Amino acid sequence: MSNKKLREELIEFLFRTLHKYLEKQGRKIVSMTKATGQRSVKIALRGLFWFYESNIPEYPKLTHLVEEILNNSALKEKLESLGFKIIIYDGEYYIETSVKKIMEFMEEENRS
């Protein structure tokens, strides 16, 4: 696999992990945000660790994949154009997105 193609797939691997996480936690997140009126959420990367399946030897851990995205401006911009942002808060990585995007992700999963 070419280096360019590999880099393009990093966001796809991140989204697969996020989909798996939302299968288990999505309803709870949406329920809590409705109760509090939140419009956006931050999902701690550590919450996604259990759902990450690495098929890429260069990225055995989700943290490695996230750091690669953060260090590549094109990938970072692509992720943000899709409505997701990786932030660092108190030394930890988080994925920040709107509640609307979470709901869209869950709907996509239900259609699959």
C-alpha positions in Angstrom: 0.0 0.0 0.0 1.4 3.4 -0.9 2.2 5.9 1.8 -0.3 8.4 0.4 -3.1 5.8 0.3 -2.2 4.6 3.8 -2.5 8.2 5.1 -5.9 8.7 3.4 -7.1 5.5 5.2 -6.2 6.8 8.7 -9.4 8.8 9.0 -11.3 5.8 7.8 -9.7 3.7 10.6 -10.5 6.4 13.1 -14.1 6.5 12.0 -14.5 2.7 12.1 -13.3 2.9 15.7 -15.7 5.7 16.5 -18.6 3.7 14.9 -17.8 0.7 17.1 -17.7 2.9 20.2 -21.0 4.6 19.3 -22.7 1.2 18.8 -22.2 0.7 22.6 -22.3 4.3 23.9 -24.1 6.4 21.4 -27.6 6.1 22.8 -26.3 7.1 26.3 -24.4 10.1 24.8 -27.4 11.3 22.9 -29.7 10.9 25.9 -27.4 12.8 28.2 -26.9 15.6 25.7 -30.7 16.0 25.2 -31.1 16.2 28.9 -28.4 18.8 29.3 -29.1 20.7 26.1 -25.5 20.2 24.9 -24.8 20.8 21.2 -21.3 19.3 21.1 -19.4 16.5 22.8 -15.8 15.6 23.6 -15.1 11.9 23.5 -11.9 10.9 25.3 -9.6 8.9 23.1 -9.0 6.5 26.0 -12.7 5.5 25.7 -12.1 4.4 22.1 -9.0 2.2 22.9 -11.0 -1.0 23.4 -12.7 -0.5 20.0 -9.5 0.0 17.9 -8.4 -2.8 15.7 -5.1 -2.1 14.0 -4.6 -3.6 10.6 -1.6 -1.3 10.0 1.7 -2.3 11.6 2.8 1.3 11.7 -0.1 2.2 13.9 -0.4 -0.5 16.6 -2.1 1.9 19.0 -4.9 4.4 18.4 -2.7 7.1 19.9 -0.2 6.6 17.1 -2.9 7.0 14.4 -4.3 10.2 16.1 -0.8 11.7 16.3 -0.2 11.0 12.6 -3.5 12.8 11.8 -2.5 15.8 14.0 0.9 16.0 12.4 -0.5 16.0 8.8 -2.3 19.2 8.0 -4.1 17.7 5.0 -5.5 14.9 7.2 -6.4 17.3 10.0 -8.2 19.6 7.6 -10.1 16.6 6.0 -11.2 15.4 9.5 -12.4 18.9 10.4 -14.2 19.2 7.1 -16.2 16.1 8.1 -17.2 17.8 11.4 -14.7 16.2 13.7 -11.7 17.8 15.5 -9.0 16.2 17.6 -8.1 18.4 20.6 -5.8 18.0 23.6 -7.2 18.9 27.0 -5.4 18.4 30.2 -2.8 16.3 28.4 -5.3 13.9 26.9 -6.7 13.5 23.4 -10.4 14.0 22.7 -12.5 13.9 19.6 -14.8 16.9 19.5 -17.9 17.0 17.4 -21.5 18.1 17.4 -24.4 16.0 18.8 -25.9 16.2 15.3 -22.8 14.4 13.9 -23.0 11.7 16.6 -26.6 11.1 15.6 -25.7 11.0 11.9 -23.0 8.4 12.6 -25.5 6.3 14.5 -28.1 6.5 11.7 -25.4 5.5 9.1 -24.7 2.4 11.2 -28.3 1.5 11.4 -28.6 1.7 7.6 -25.6 -0.6 7.1 
